[in-house]
Amino acid sequence: MIKNVLILAFLGVILISCNASKAQKNDSVATLEGTWELDYITGPRIAFDGLYPNKKPTINFDLKENRVSGNNSCNSFNGKLSVTGNKIDFTQPMAVTKMMCMNNSQGEQVFMSMLQKITSYDITDGGKTLNFISGDIAMMRFTKK
């Protein structure tokens, strides 16, 4: 009898812990919701302010519609959101407007090509900072707007 009670208690603890980890993952994805503004990008030899002199890129996550959209400093983009836990995928085709950008074409290209390399994300600073990661290297940093 005591053995059965201990087994049931053990199984109950396992079920509760499984549900708690699911809630954490859903909370992590839920913190993506909203608009984020780029404030750091790795790689280019041009300074950040030189790449984006007039307007910083933004990205917006709409979890209800499972969509991602934003502005790459000149043109708007949008596409399907592919996120599971902290894994994120921007390799699916996105619709991008084709406005002529006088001083911004390099920044726009750097931003869009960097998105293709992102494999995961991390949200820090109490939900105020979004880091896009490729492998284990932070490639882009955004601030919640």
Residue pairs with C-beta under 8 A, 6 or more apart in sequence:
25 85
28 85
28 86
28 123
29 63
29 83
29 85
30 63
31 123
31 127
32 61
32 63
32 83
32 121
32 123
32 130
33 61
33 62
33 63
34 60
34 61
34 144
34 145
35 58
35 59
35 60
35 70
35 144
35 145
36 58
36 59
36 60
36 61
36 130
36 142
36 143
36 144
36 145
37 56
37 57
37 58
37 142
37 143
37 145
38 52
38 56
38 57
38 58
38 59
38 111
38 140
38 141
38 142
39 48
39 56
39 141
39 142
39 143
40 48
40 140
40 141
41 48
41 51
41 110
41 111
41 114
41 139
41 140
41 141
42 114
42 137
42 138
42 139
42 140
43 110
43 114
43 139
44 51
44 106
44 110
46 106
46 107
51 73
51 104
51 106
51 107
51 110
52 73
52 104
52 107
53 103
53 104
54 73
54 103
54 104
55 71
55 73
55 74
55 104
56 73
57 70
57 71
57 72
57 73
57 107
57 111
58 70
58 71
58 145
59 68
59 69
59 70
59 142
60 68
60 69
60 70
61 67
61 68
61 81
62 68
62 69
62 81
63 81
66 80
66 81
67 78
67 79
67 80
67 81
68 78
68 79
68 80
68 81
68 90
68 94
69 76
69 77
69 78
69 79
70 76
70 77
70 78
71 77
72 96
72 107
72 108
72 111
72 112
73 101
73 104
73 107
73 108
73 111
74 99
74 101
74 104
74 105
74 107
74 108
75 96
75 97
75 98
75 99
75 101
75 108
76 96
76 97
77 94
77 95
77 96
77 97
77 112
78 94
78 95
79 90
79 92
79 93
79 94
79 95
80 92
82 88
82 89
82 90
82 92
83 89
83 121
86 120
86 121
86 122
87 119
87 120
88 118
88 119
88 120
88 121
88 132
89 118
89 119
90 115
90 116
90 118
91 116
96 112
101 108
114 132
114 139
114 140
115 132
117 134
117 139
118 132
118 133
118 134
118 139
118 140
119 133
119 134
119 135
120 132
120 133
121 130
121 131
121 132
121 133
122 130
122 131
122 133
122 138
123 129
123 130
123 131
124 131
127 144
128 143
128 144
129 141
129 142
129 143
129 144
130 141
130 142
130 143
130 144
131 138
131 140
131 141
131 142
132 138
132 139
132 140
132 141
132 142
133 139
